[in-house]
Amino acid sequence: MLLADRMKLLGTETAFSVLERIQGFPAERQKRLISFALGEPDFNTPDHIKRAAVESINNNRTHYTPSGGILPLREAIAEYVTQTKNIKVGPEHICVLPAAKYVIALAVLSCTNPGDEVIYPNPGYPIYESMVKTFGCKPVPAPLVERNNFNYDVDQLRHLITTKTKMIMINTPNNPTGSVLNDENLIAIAEMALEHDLWVFTDEVYGSIVFDGLKYRSIAEIPGIQERTVILDGFSKFFAMTGWRLGYSIANPQVTQAFSRWATNTVSCTATFIQDAGLVAMKDPKGESEAMVREFQARRDLVYKLLNEIEGISAVKPRGAFYIFANVTKACEKLGLNGSIAFQDYILDACDVALLSRTYFGSRPVDEKDEYVRLSYCISREQITEGLARVKQAVEHPK
């Protein structure tokens, strides 16, 4: 029996394929390995959040809830969003879902038709392109430009819009670059959306992880744009709750009701006790999460310094998330390597350090000449120092 044709279009999150390869190493090699590959906070979920889930289970909070989430959690999220994103929303704008990633699929399914064009960030999270293609739309990559600190060239972005364009996807702070879109970019994208009657999908799951005193700005804050904006957010990053699978969307009530219907038709609802834990995360003090962000900033400073000290490698300083996107073009030339995949494999084999090739983050445009790798600094400062010392040795003094 043959699978459906759409399965040929469905991509994957290739970081997990690197993880599978690493897990196949002998035990001794795994002990030596330092991984900059997977984007998951190396902090445990705060204890008060874990206790809330246990208490909820013990109180038999294990039954169905409304598909869009329990009202107290939606109210708490709405209050938090109103405070932190400077937009006014109520519970009718919130849909709670089992994973923020689910919002990507629901936005494409609910706001586009087959044949529509969807502009997405490139390099970017690979699931954007995967979902757009699989659901019958045409993905249109919008290059993030290193010379612009991995913001868009606004004129280049504007020329990507056609009569078939239906949605612009953005991700700020961005995975894999760690860039934050500046006001010029946000205002220009909002103007394009209003002029051409487009949806804006904005992935803001890293919005609470920004550095150097930066005040995060959502595109939805721009006058006239909130009604046509779908915001993805969740608990995985800021609250170190990746395995809990708890996310939410912020959108106008019509979109929110559509998402709730999708939940009814697919997953029924998000686990009750996980929603109860999320409620505590939203309402209680967030000191542990804020301390985690400060530690990520310290690691950002360290990895930025050490990478730029390696001959043939340079990197723009990230302003958020926990990724840095390093240009390894000259290192590849020095080592005689044919691109970032070869560089990734060379570093893994030469010094047991794992990082990810740029090719894992969206289809590479034919006119893109430079080579990049992503490093996630979700590891200790000691591991960062040791790992990049190994990379420096492997690049500058190859055997």
ZALUM-660752 format. One record per residue (C-alpha): x, y, z; residue in one letter; residue number from 1. Coordinates in nm, 4 decimals. Layout:
N
PT         u         v         w  r    k
PT         X         Y         Z  A  NUM
...
***
This chain:
399
PT         u         v         w  r    k
PT    0.0000    0.0000    0.0000  M    1
PT    0.1258    0.3468   -0.0898  L    2
PT    0.1221    0.6415    0.1486  L    3
PT   -0.0461    0.9667    0.0505  A    4
PT    0.1439    1.1926   -0.1889  D    5
PT    0.1604    1.4686    0.0718  R    6
PT    0.3968    1.2534    0.2784  M    7
PT    0.6649    1.3240    0.0182  K    8
PT    0.6353    1.6927    0.1080  L    9
PT    0.6450    1.6525    0.4855  L   10
PT    0.9803    1.7594    0.6240  G   11
PT    1.1373    1.6995    0.9630  T   12
PT    1.3169    1.8799    1.2422  E   13
PT    1.6629    1.7664    1.1424  T   14
PT    1.8242    1.8483    1.4762  A   15
PT    1.6704    1.5228    1.5923  F   16
PT    1.8481    1.3275    1.3171  S   17
PT    2.1827    1.4546    1.4498  V   18
PT    2.0715    1.3544    1.7991  L   19
PT    1.9948    1.0022    1.6753  E   20
PT    2.3413    0.9786    1.5212  R   21
PT    2.5042    1.0873    1.8461  I   22
PT    2.3030    0.8361    2.0449  Q   23
PT    2.4519    0.5624    1.8274  G   24
PT    2.8054    0.6447    1.9451  F   25
PT    2.9817    0.4116    2.1924  P   26
PT    2.9290    0.5059    2.5569  A   27
PT    3.2824    0.6400    2.6023  E   28
PT    3.2509    0.8699    2.3024  R   29
PT    2.9139    0.9964    2.4218  Q   30
PT    3.0756    1.0943    2.7528  K   31
PT    3.3361    1.3010    2.5693  R   32
PT    3.0900    1.4621    2.3272  L   33
PT    2.9900    1.8266    2.3689  I   34
PT    2.6692    1.9122    2.1864  S   35
PT    2.5702    2.2571    2.0629  F   36
PT    2.2981    2.0890    1.8559  A   37
PT    1.9604    2.0714    2.0285  L   38
PT    1.7681    2.3857    2.1236  G   39
PT    1.6352    2.2882    2.4631  E   40
PT    1.7020    2.4717    2.7906  P   41
PT    1.9344    2.2669    3.0111  D   42
PT    1.7413    2.3897    3.3157  F   43
PT    1.4774    2.1838    3.4915  N   44
PT    1.1182    2.3009    3.5168  T   45
PT    1.0848    2.5081    3.8381  P   46
PT    0.9717    2.2976    4.1342  D   47
PT    0.6556    2.4965    4.2067  H   48
PT    0.5303    2.4238    3.8548  I   49
PT    0.6036    2.0528    3.8905  K   50
PT    0.4280    2.0429    4.2273  R   51
PT    0.1206    2.2026    4.0728  A   52
PT    0.0954    1.9204    3.8169  A   53
PT    0.1354    1.6499    4.0816  V   54
PT   -0.1266    1.8128    4.3024  E   55
PT   -0.3614    1.8403    4.0068  S   56
PT   -0.3277    1.4687    3.9298  I   57
PT   -0.3794    1.3801    4.2951  N   58
PT   -0.6970    1.5890    4.2865  N   59
PT   -0.8159    1.3807    3.9895  N   60
PT   -0.7841    1.6665    3.7417  R   61
PT   -0.7448    1.4069    3.4669  T   62
PT   -1.0611    1.4512    3.2621  H   63
PT   -1.1513    1.6419    2.9455  Y   64
PT   -1.1532    2.0207    2.9305  T   65
PT   -1.2931    2.2572    2.6675  P   66
PT   -1.0912    2.2160    2.3485  S   67
PT   -0.9536    2.5697    2.3629  G   68
PT   -0.8323    2.5401    2.7220  G   69
PT   -0.9624    2.6038    3.0720  I   70
PT   -1.0890    2.9563    3.1344  L   71
PT   -0.8555    3.0394    3.4291  P   72
PT   -0.5495    2.9607    3.2182  L   73
PT   -0.6751    3.1582    2.9195  R   74
PT   -0.7488    3.4519    3.1501  E   75
PT   -0.4009    3.4298    3.3048  A   76
PT   -0.2346    3.4121    2.9621  I   77
PT   -0.4392    3.7096    2.8411  A   78
PT   -0.3310    3.9133    3.1433  E   79
PT    0.0348    3.8151    3.0934  Y   80
PT    0.0229    3.8943    2.7217  V   81
PT   -0.1406    4.2319    2.7841  T   82
PT    0.1414    4.3184    3.0258  Q   83
PT    0.4391    4.1830    2.8311  T   84
PT    0.3456    4.2370    2.4656  K   85
PT    0.1721    4.5738    2.5059  N   86
PT   -0.1429    4.4531    2.3305  I   87
PT   -0.4844    4.4257    2.4915  K   88
PT   -0.6331    4.0756    2.4718  V   89
PT   -0.8902    3.8727    2.6645  G   90
PT   -0.9474    3.4988    2.7046  P   91
PT   -1.1498    3.5006    2.3812  E   92
PT   -0.8212    3.5662    2.1959  H   93
PT   -0.6390    3.2673    2.3497  I   94
PT   -0.6428    2.9020    2.2422  C   95
PT   -0.4440    2.6605    2.4600  V   96
PT   -0.2937    2.3706    2.2663  L   97
PT   -0.0733    2.0659    2.3237  P   98
PT    0.2490    2.2261    2.1923  A   99
PT    0.3156    2.5687    2.0468  A  100
PT    0.4356    2.3999    1.7261  K  101
PT    0.0753    2.2959    1.6591  Y  102
PT   -0.0086    2.6633    1.6010  V  103
PT    0.2013    2.6601    1.2814  I  104
PT   -0.0167    2.3918    1.1250  A  105
PT   -0.3423    2.5474    1.2441  L  106
PT   -0.2485    2.8910    1.1101  A  107
PT   -0.1793    2.7521    0.7626  V  108
PT   -0.4895    2.5303    0.7672  L  109
PT   -0.7209    2.8059    0.8900  S  110
PT   -0.5912    3.1126    0.7062  C  111
PT   -0.4756    2.9887    0.3640  T  112
PT   -0.6056    2.7827    0.0734  N  113
PT   -0.4133    2.5421   -0.1508  P  114
PT   -0.2233    2.7402   -0.4112  G  115
PT   -0.1727    3.0456   -0.1900  D  116
PT    0.1808    3.1716   -0.1344  E  117
PT    0.3287    3.2008    0.2137  V  118
PT    0.6459    3.4013    0.2782  I  119
PT    0.8618    3.2537    0.5537  Y  120
PT    1.2008    3.3376    0.7127  P  121
PT    1.5084    3.1763    0.5641  N  122
PT    1.7193    3.0593    0.7364  P  123
PT    1.4414    2.9642    0.9739  G  124
PT    1.2723    2.6927    1.1712  Y  125
PT    1.2268    2.4129    0.9139  P  126
PT    0.8698    2.3274    1.0151  I  127
PT    0.7376    2.6508    0.8584  Y  128
PT    0.8379    2.5403    0.5096  E  129
PT    0.7280    2.1832    0.5783  S  130
PT    0.3756    2.2760    0.6890  M  131
PT    0.3230    2.5253    0.4063  V  132
PT    0.4211    2.2708    0.1392  K  133
PT    0.2334    1.9798    0.2934  T  134
PT   -0.0940    2.1721    0.3104  F  135
PT   -0.0795    2.2687   -0.0555  G  136
PT    0.0597    2.6218   -0.0459  C  137
PT    0.3744    2.7537   -0.2095  K  138
PT    0.6511    2.8434    0.0388  P  139
PT    0.8399    3.1593   -0.0569  V  140
PT    1.1697    3.2032    0.1324  P  141
PT    1.2544    3.5523    0.2572  A  142
PT    1.6292    3.5825    0.3204  P  143
PT    1.7543    3.7076    0.6555  L  144
PT    2.0670    3.9029    0.5694  V  145
PT    2.3849    3.8818    0.7766  E  146
PT    2.4925    4.2371    0.6904  R  147
PT    2.1598    4.3535    0.8411  N  148
PT    2.2180    4.1561    1.1626  N  149
PT    1.9938    3.8866    1.0138  F  150
PT    1.7046    4.1235    0.9568  N  151
PT    1.5308    4.1496    0.6204  Y  152
PT    1.6274    4.3705    0.3319  D  153
PT    1.2901    4.5481    0.3243  V  154
PT    1.2953    4.6176   -0.0496  D  155
PT    1.3837    4.2560   -0.1235  Q  156
PT    1.1029    4.1362    0.1018  L  157
PT    0.8519    4.3680   -0.0644  R  158
PT    0.9361    4.2245   -0.4072  H  159
PT    0.8418    3.8738   -0.2912  L  160
PT    0.4734    3.9678   -0.2620  I  161
PT    0.2495    3.8648   -0.5525  T  162
PT   -0.1243    3.8501   -0.6114  T  163
PT   -0.1140    3.4961   -0.4658  K  164
PT    0.0540    3.5916   -0.1383  T  165
PT   -0.1712    3.5223    0.1609  K  166
PT    0.0551    3.5211    0.4663  M  167
PT    0.3899    3.6476    0.5906  I  168
PT    0.5553    3.4341    0.8609  M  169
PT    0.8116    3.5878    1.0951  I  170
PT    1.0054    3.4547    1.3924  N  171
PT    1.1606    3.6978    1.6365  T  172
PT    1.3847    3.6234    1.8206  P  173
PT    1.4811    3.3923    1.5403  N  174
PT    1.5863    3.0296    1.5325  N  175
PT    1.8617    2.9740    1.4107  P  176
PT    2.0191    3.3223    1.4066  T  177
PT    1.9200    3.4659    1.7457  G  178
PT    1.8295    3.7896    1.5665  S  179
PT    1.5488    4.0216    1.6740  V  180
PT    1.3607    4.2098    1.4033  L  181
PT    1.4130    4.5843    1.4336  N  182
PT    1.1417    4.8485    1.4202  D  183
PT    1.2093    4.9222    1.0536  E  184
PT    1.1433    4.5585    0.9649  N  185
PT    0.8320    4.5286    1.1813  L  186
PT    0.6761    4.8505    1.0542  I  187
PT    0.7505    4.7607    0.6921  A  188
PT    0.5990    4.4124    0.7292  I  189
PT    0.2894    4.5606    0.8925  A  190
PT    0.2538    4.8095    0.6073  E  191
PT    0.2850    4.5297    0.3502  M  192
PT    0.0224    4.3223    0.5308  A  193
PT   -0.2227    4.6130    0.5374  L  194
PT   -0.1564    4.7169    0.1781  E  195
PT   -0.1947    4.3647    0.0356  H  196
PT   -0.4543    4.2290    0.2828  D  197
PT   -0.2224    3.9595    0.4234  L  198
PT   -0.2193    3.7507    0.7374  W  199
PT    0.0856    3.7858    0.9621  V  200
PT    0.2007    3.4778    1.1508  F  201
PT    0.4534    3.5631    1.4212  T  202
PT    0.6391    3.2979    1.6211  D  203
PT    0.7221    3.4651    1.9532  E  204
PT    0.8106    3.1595    2.1596  V  205
PT    1.1517    3.3167    2.2385  Y  206
PT    1.0014    3.6599    2.3077  G  207
PT    1.0824    3.6454    2.6796  S  208
PT    1.4474    3.5541    2.6128  I  209
PT    1.6050    3.8801    2.5000  V  210
PT    1.9299    4.0411    2.6107  F  211
PT    2.1048    4.3670    2.6916  D  212
PT    1.7946    4.5275    2.8411  G  213
PT    1.6066    4.5016    2.5126  L  214
PT    1.2327    4.5664    2.5371  K  215
PT    1.0658    4.3032    2.3209  Y  216
PT    0.8215    4.4372    2.0644  R  217
PT    0.5552    4.2252    1.8969  S  218
PT    0.4425    4.3232    1.5486  I  219
PT    0.0869    4.3066    1.6870  A  220
PT    0.1604    4.6276    1.8804  E  221
PT    0.1632    4.8264    1.5559  I  222
PT   -0.1735    5.0035    1.5071  P  223
PT   -0.4111    4.8262    1.2705  G  224
PT   -0.2235    4.4966    1.2550  I  225
PT   -0.3412    4.2952    1.5578  Q  226
PT   -0.6685    4.1797    1.3977  E  227
PT   -0.4821    4.0078    1.1117  R  228
PT   -0.2015    3.8633    1.3277  T  229
PT   -0.1658    3.5091    1.4637  V  230
PT    0.0865    3.4857    1.7481  I  231
PT    0.2493    3.1575    1.8477  L  232
PT    0.3769    3.1323    2.2045  D  233
PT    0.4189    2.8689    2.4715  G  234
PT    0.5798    2.7465    2.7898  F  235
PT    0.8698    2.5395    2.6537  S  236
PT    1.1486    2.7971    2.6484  K  237
PT    1.0928    3.0622    2.9170  F  238
PT    0.9606    2.8136    3.1727  F  239
PT    1.1907    2.5243    3.0689  A  240
PT    0.8869    2.3047    2.9985  M  241
PT    0.9794    2.1510    2.6613  T  242
PT    0.8543    1.8012    2.7451  G  243
PT    0.5241    1.9243    2.8878  W  244
PT    0.3979    2.0214    2.5414  R  245
PT    0.1990    2.3287    2.6352  L  246
PT    0.1497    2.6153    2.3926  G  247
PT   -0.1056    2.8739    2.2935  Y  248
PT   -0.2121    3.1033    2.0140  S  249
PT   -0.3152    3.4682    2.0334  I  250
PT   -0.5455    3.5811    1.7541  A  251
PT   -0.8780    3.7432    1.6828  N  252
PT   -1.1791    3.5525    1.8221  P  253
PT   -1.2792    3.4120    1.4827  Q  254
PT   -0.9364    3.2516    1.4340  V  255
PT   -0.9313    3.1380    1.7957  T  256
PT   -1.2654    2.9596    1.7504  Q  257
PT   -1.1332    2.7929    1.4344  A  258
PT   -0.8269    2.6678    1.6216  F  259
PT   -1.0508    2.5330    1.8977  S  260
PT   -1.2520    2.3430    1.6363  R  261
PT   -0.9331    2.1949    1.4962  W  262
PT   -0.8412    2.0823    1.8478  A  263
PT   -1.1833    1.9204    1.8873  T  264
PT   -1.1308    1.7327    1.5607  N  265
PT   -0.7745    1.6188    1.6318  T  266
PT   -0.6532    1.6122    1.9924  V  267
PT   -0.9760    1.6917    2.1862  S  268
PT   -0.7931    1.9077    2.4412  C  269
PT   -0.4697    1.9680    2.6272  T  270
PT   -0.4116    1.7565    2.9384  A  271
PT   -0.5904    1.9139    3.2346  T  272
PT   -0.3102    1.8751    3.4887  F  273
PT   -0.0599    2.0294    3.2453  I  274
PT   -0.2888    2.3289    3.2026  Q  275
PT   -0.3069    2.3574    3.5826  D  276
PT    0.0731    2.3635    3.5950  A  277
PT    0.0725    2.6298    3.3250  G  278
PT   -0.1674    2.8389    3.5304  L  279
PT    0.0774    2.8378    3.8208  V  280
PT    0.3637    2.9247    3.5855  A  281
PT    0.1684    3.2247    3.4582  M  282
PT    0.0498    3.3578    3.7934  K  283
PT    0.3460    3.2930    4.0275  D  284
PT    0.6697    3.4968    4.0424  P  285
PT    0.9045    3.4215    3.7538  K  286
PT    1.2374    3.4652    3.9273  G  287
PT    1.3816    3.1299    3.8184  E  288
PT    1.2952    3.1969    3.4547  S  289
PT    1.4439    3.5449    3.4720  E  290
PT    1.7638    3.4027    3.6257  A  291
PT    1.7795    3.1518    3.3400  M  292
PT    1.7627    3.4376    3.0873  V  293
PT    2.0511    3.6146    3.2641  R  294
PT    2.2571    3.2970    3.2431  E  295
PT    2.1794    3.2637    2.8735  F  296
PT    2.3033    3.6195    2.8214  Q  297
PT    2.6308    3.5351    2.9975  A  298
PT    2.6684    3.2286    2.7772  R  299
PT    2.5848    3.4368    2.4696  R  300
PT    2.8675    3.6736    2.5543  D  301
PT    3.1098    3.3838    2.6022  L  302
PT    3.0241    3.1908    2.2861  V  303
PT    3.0263    3.5110    2.0793  Y  304
PT    3.3739    3.6021    2.2072  K  305
PT    3.5246    3.2556    2.1600  L  306
PT    3.3794    3.1954    1.8135  L  307
PT    3.5130    3.5232    1.6805  N  308
PT    3.8602    3.4315    1.8064  E  309
PT    3.8732    3.1276    1.5770  I  310
PT    4.0503    3.1858    1.2466  E  311
PT    3.8023    3.1600    0.9594  G  312
PT    3.4876    3.1882    1.1764  I  313
PT    3.2831    3.4994    1.2495  S  314
PT    2.9455    3.5561    1.4138  A  315
PT    2.6942    3.8346    1.4611  V  316
PT    2.6024    3.8882    1.8266  K  317
PT    2.2537    3.7442    1.8927  P  318
PT    1.9963    3.9632    2.0687  R  319
PT    1.7703    3.6814    2.1893  G  320
PT    1.6849    3.3096    2.2064  A  321
PT    1.9830    3.0798    2.2765  F  322
PT    2.1385    3.0353    1.9336  Y  323
PT    2.4305    3.1857    1.7456  I  324
PT    2.4687    3.1550    1.3680  F  325
PT    2.8346    3.1402    1.2745  A  326
PT    2.9784    3.2133    0.9304  N  327
PT    3.2283    2.9359    0.8543  V  328
PT    3.2932    3.0160    0.4879  T  329
PT    3.6639    3.0906    0.5323  K  330
PT    3.7103    2.7929    0.7646  A  331
PT    3.5592    2.5652    0.4994  C  332
PT    3.7971    2.7097    0.2384  E  333
PT    4.0964    2.6645    0.4683  K  334
PT    4.0048    2.3028    0.5423  L  335
PT    3.9032    2.2167    0.1856  G  336
PT    3.5467    2.1372    0.2906  L  337
PT    3.2559    2.1563    0.0481  N  338
PT    3.0031    2.3458    0.2588  G  339
PT    2.8509    2.3524    0.6042  S  340
PT    2.7379    1.9877    0.6094  I  341
PT    3.0986    1.8821    0.5515  A  342
PT    3.2092    2.1290    0.8218  F  343
PT    2.9534    1.9897    1.0673  Q  344
PT    3.0698    1.6330    1.0014  D  345
PT    3.4366    1.7285    1.0180  Y  346
PT    3.3989    1.8974    1.3573  I  347
PT    3.2016    1.6014    1.4948  L  348
PT    3.4602    1.3494    1.3771  D  349
PT    3.7671    1.5601    1.4588  A  350
PT    3.6822    1.6713    1.8107  C  351
PT    3.3498    1.5214    1.9224  D  352
PT    3.1644    1.8517    1.9085  V  353
PT    2.8125    1.8583    1.7585  A  354
PT    2.6683    2.1606    1.5805  L  355
PT    2.4144    2.2013    1.3012  L  356
PT    2.4573    2.2926    0.9365  S  357
PT    2.2671    2.5855    0.7884  R  358
PT    2.1034    2.3398    0.5461  T  359
PT    1.8790    2.2196    0.8296  Y  360
PT    1.7036    2.5570    0.8461  F  361
PT    1.5050    2.5893    0.5264  G  362
PT    1.5905    2.5270    0.1623  S  363
PT    1.9031    2.7187    0.0777  R  364
PT    1.8590    2.9843   -0.1960  P  365
PT    2.0719    2.9218   -0.5048  V  366
PT    2.2355    3.2654   -0.4746  D  367
PT    2.3424    3.2170   -0.1120  E  368
PT    2.7202    3.1901   -0.1188  K  369
PT    2.8285    3.1845    0.2455  D  370
PT    2.8353    2.8816    0.4752  E  371
PT    2.6867    2.8851    0.8256  Y  372
PT    2.6384    2.6587    1.1260  V  373
PT    2.4076    2.7011    1.4243  R  374
PT    2.5280    2.6569    1.7795  L  375
PT    2.2814    2.6309    2.0679  S  376
PT    2.4323    2.7429    2.3958  Y  377
PT    2.2028    2.5337    2.6135  C  378
PT    2.5080    2.3924    2.7884  I  379
PT    2.7268    2.5118    3.0742  S  380
PT    2.9901    2.7817    3.0345  R  381
PT    3.2562    2.5188    3.1090  E  382
PT    3.1291    2.3038    2.8212  Q  383
PT    3.1143    2.6061    2.5908  I  384
PT    3.4754    2.6925    2.6707  T  385
PT    3.5978    2.3361    2.6242  E  386
PT    3.3891    2.2736    2.3122  G  387
PT    3.5043    2.5867    2.1320  L  388
PT    3.8660    2.5234    2.2330  A  389
PT    3.8351    2.1916    2.0510  R  390
PT    3.6787    2.3601    1.7477  V  391
PT    3.9587    2.6180    1.7423  K  392
PT    4.2193    2.3406    1.7491  Q  393
PT    4.0407    2.1445    1.4744  A  394
PT    4.0067    2.4489    1.2469  V  395
PT    4.3443    2.6143    1.3026  E  396
PT    4.5610    2.3032    1.3419  H  397
PT    4.3987    2.0175    1.1491  P  398
PT    4.5702    1.6815    1.1735  K  399
***
